[in-house]
Amino acid sequence: ASNLNEEERLKLELIETKTTLGEANEKIAQLELDARTVSNERYDLIAQIDQYKKQMGDLEKSFDAHKSDEDSLREEKATFLGKINALESERGELFARNEKILNDLEEMTKLKNAQSEKVQKAVKKGKSIQADLVETK
């Protein structure tokens, strides 16, 4: 009877561990998706920064060619510099978010591995108890 209770307890623990493992796998999948999203956003921002830098270079050429438009071109240049600074700041935030997601992903992977070990130990223990039960019969 004691072995049967132990076996039931182990079965419940195994089910609970499998559920936790499933939840960890779902969270890992979501974190991987988030990491890809952040990475894509980062590449988009880099492309925008390159585009603004090119536009700034074009403006500088135009500035030299059209001294009469000097004031308006300087305002546009300042606007582009502001946009570049804002995008570079946002890129920094995305790098930080990406780092956090990678750390979370690493933690979830460790948790998943620990849960897998618990499942394996519980299965071994259950098989051992089952073998003991078969021997005692």
VENWO-V563854 format. One record per residue. N is the residue number from 1. RES is the residue in one letter. OMEGA is omega in radians with two decimals (NA if undefined). Layout:
n->(N;N)
res->(RES;RES)
omega->(OMEGA;OMEGA)
//
This chain:
n->(1;2;3;4;5;6;7;8;9;10;11;12;13;14;15;16;17;18;19;20;21;22;23;24;25;26;27;28;29;30;31;32;33;34;35;36;37;38;39;40;41;42;43;44;45;46;47;48;49;50;51;52;53;54;55;56;57;58;59;60;61;62;63;64;65;66;67;68;69;70;71;72;73;74;75;76;77;78;79;80;81;82;83;84;85;86;87;88;89;90;91;92;93;94;95;96;97;98;99;100;101;102;103;104;105;106;107;108;109;110;111;112;113;114;115;116;117;118;119;120;121;122;123;124;125;126;127;128;129;130;131;132;133;134;135;136;137)
res->(A;S;N;L;N;E;E;E;R;L;K;L;E;L;I;E;T;K;T;T;L;G;E;A;N;E;K;I;A;Q;L;E;L;D;A;R;T;V;S;N;E;R;Y;D;L;I;A;Q;I;D;Q;Y;K;K;Q;M;G;D;L;E;K;S;F;D;A;H;K;S;D;E;D;S;L;R;E;E;K;A;T;F;L;G;K;I;N;A;L;E;S;E;R;G;E;L;F;A;R;N;E;K;I;L;N;D;L;E;E;M;T;K;L;K;N;A;Q;S;E;K;V;Q;K;A;V;K;K;G;K;S;I;Q;A;D;L;V;E;T;K)
omega->(3.13;3.12;3.10;3.10;3.12;3.14;3.10;3.14;3.12;3.09;3.12;3.12;3.11;3.11;-3.14;3.13;3.11;3.11;3.12;3.12;3.10;3.12;3.11;3.11;3.10;-3.14;3.10;3.13;3.13;3.13;3.09;3.09;3.11;3.14;3.10;3.13;3.13;3.13;3.11;3.12;3.13;3.13;3.08;3.14;3.11;3.12;3.11;3.13;3.11;3.13;3.13;3.11;3.10;3.11;3.10;3.10;3.09;3.13;3.14;3.08;3.14;3.14;3.13;-3.09;-3.05;-3.11;-3.11;3.14;-3.02;-3.08;-3.10;3.12;3.10;3.08;3.11;3.12;3.12;3.11;3.13;3.10;3.09;3.12;3.12;3.13;3.13;3.14;3.12;3.07;3.12;3.09;3.09;3.10;3.12;3.07;3.13;3.10;3.14;3.12;3.13;3.13;3.11;3.10;3.10;3.13;3.11;3.11;-3.14;3.11;3.09;3.12;3.13;3.14;3.11;3.12;3.12;3.10;3.12;3.13;-3.13;3.13;-3.14;3.12;3.12;-3.12;3.11;3.13;3.12;3.12;3.12;3.12;3.10;3.13;-3.13;3.14;-3.08;-3.14;NA)
//
